């Protein structure tokens, strides 16, 4: 038996935030990140709508990019004090992911972070509050997914929390919020969405309910991402829908080792002054993982279908896989994303020598590979890598060399 779970209600299109006026409850806490939602007036709008619905509203702000375990605990404490019956998270993936984890801790004060990370092991939520997610970026799709990513900075590791319990009750996908994204964010979140759709389609948990969502998202992202990056706002609006479809697919079909590797490299070199931004990591690793996974006949055939849907040509599946890899690398070039960690600058742009020194990468490689194999996303990858294969694959992602194993 398989399961397919989405938010009960999804409001989309310009002006969708007005749905907040219809919410029933006494108290709402609004979780938000840095300044952009305040600066562009969306936070005030959300608070106003909730107040029109008759609720007392508290704001929990300052949630950082790649939110920490400490931020989660602080937010949960604020919730315990305020006792909301609605949790409304607005912004990119970080505030929404953090609010999901806070929600668990609010409902179960004695739960530890380690217990939260037990895959599909979270107890029943909604005893105290329901959850609404309003996304401002076109990539993570956390507004419709059963996932949250929280960083343990002491260990330098990003941990996925995975359970259908944390799928939001309501998702609001309003493209007006996405129109405020800076260019670099458009690139990174867009390639995150492309990775979601491709990994969901070749995942061992794919099914007839997820395949159409994944394929249609891939076609939309192919048509709209580069134009959105270059300032076409009609394409920006379309990308906000495309990433949500990709999220619906992967929340139910799961992901693969592109995400495992991105989770475990993202904060692994923070002591050298930067993170490898999640979407950029996915963009760099995706072509390498396609080459690795295509040694599996079922995965190769599925990549062939993707290439066909993208109208890339190719007389057989080997050619189609090669053309798909070339196309994705070309997208990275168009979006100013590097092809390897060695060439990833601290500002995330391509450069001659990136911020991760070669000797440091090689010294940490065995531990990163071990952690990537243990990541929650690895189990549904079509080809299960050994420690040696994962190390080789990560080296290919560092040096931007061909995967031939």
Secondary structure, DSSP 8 states (H G I E B T S, - for coil): -------SEEEESTTGGGGGGG---SEEEEEE-SSHHHHTTHHHHHHHHHHHTT-EEEEE----SS-BHHHHHHHHHHHHHH--SEEEEEESHHHHHHHHHHHHHHH-TT--HHHHTSTT------SS-EEEEEE-SSS--TTS-SEEEEEETTTTEEEEEE-GGGS-SEEEE-HHHHTT--HHHHHHHHHHHHHHHHHHHHSTT--HHHHHHHHHHHHHHHHHHHHHHTT-HHHHHHHHHHHHHHHHHHHHH---HHHHHHHHHHTTTGGGT----HHHHHHHHHHHHHHHHTTSHHHHHHHHHHHHHTT---SSHHHHHHHHHHHHHHHHHHTT--SSGGGB-TTSSB-SS-SS-HHHHHHHHHHHHHHHHTSTTGGGSSS---HHHHHHHHHHHHHT-----
